[in-house]
Amino acid sequence: MEENKKMQTILGIDENVESLLCYILGWITGILFLIFEKQNRLVRFHAAQALATFLPLSVIWVIVGMIPLIGWLLVGPISILTLILWLLLMFKALKGERYKLPIVGNFAEEVANK
């Protein structure tokens, strides 16, 4: 008998799928899964990383967008890079990887282990 059993999640679905769902609405779903998912450390890691990554990016996007001319030119590239990062993190989560981003990855690790 194989010991390849995955941890239970609050939604009762595969932990990889629930980890992906942490990123679906960025920091909003990150907060929700941090509040409700108490046991599964992989899901909590991805929820914390979604929160710590996409909340600051959202704030930066809004602030930069308020800057006339230069800010308006920077919003496009910031949006494209955010989209690429979002897709990468969802892909890694679905594969079951604990892909740690610089800076926020350590924060996410700490939160997941609490």
ChimeraX attribute file (.defattr): number of C-alpha atoms within 10 A of each C-alpha:
attribute: neighborCount
match mode: 1-to-1
recipient: residues
	/A:1	3
	/A:2	4
	/A:3	5
	/A:4	6
	/A:5	6
	/A:6	11
	/A:7	15
	/A:8	12
	/A:9	21
	/A:10	14
	/A:11	10
	/A:12	9
	/A:13	12
	/A:14	14
	/A:15	22
	/A:16	22
	/A:17	16
	/A:18	25
	/A:19	32
	/A:20	22
	/A:21	21
	/A:22	29
	/A:23	26
	/A:24	16
	/A:25	14
	/A:26	21
	/A:27	23
	/A:28	16
	/A:29	18
	/A:30	28
	/A:31	18
	/A:32	13
	/A:33	25
	/A:34	20
	/A:35	11
	/A:36	12
	/A:37	16
	/A:38	14
	/A:39	15
	/A:40	18
	/A:41	19
	/A:42	22
	/A:43	30
	/A:44	29
	/A:45	29
	/A:46	34
	/A:47	32
	/A:48	27
	/A:49	31
	/A:50	32
	/A:51	26
	/A:52	20
	/A:53	23
	/A:54	20
	/A:55	16
	/A:56	12
	/A:57	17
	/A:58	16
	/A:59	11
	/A:60	14
	/A:61	19
	/A:62	13
	/A:63	12
	/A:64	18
	/A:65	17
	/A:66	13
	/A:67	13
	/A:68	9
	/A:69	10
	/A:70	11
	/A:71	15
	/A:72	14
	/A:73	13
	/A:74	14
	/A:75	18
	/A:76	13
	/A:77	11
	/A:78	16
	/A:79	14
	/A:80	11
	/A:81	11
	/A:82	17
	/A:83	12
	/A:84	11
	/A:85	15
	/A:86	18
	/A:87	15
	/A:88	13
	/A:89	24
	/A:90	22
	/A:91	16
	/A:92	17
	/A:93	25
	/A:94	17
	/A:95	13
	/A:96	17
	/A:97	15
	/A:98	18
	/A:99	15
	/A:100	17
	/A:101	14
	/A:102	8
	/A:103	11
	/A:104	16
	/A:105	20
	/A:106	15
	/A:107	16
	/A:108	24
	/A:109	19
	/A:110	13
	/A:111	17
	/A:112	21
	/A:113	12
	/A:114	9
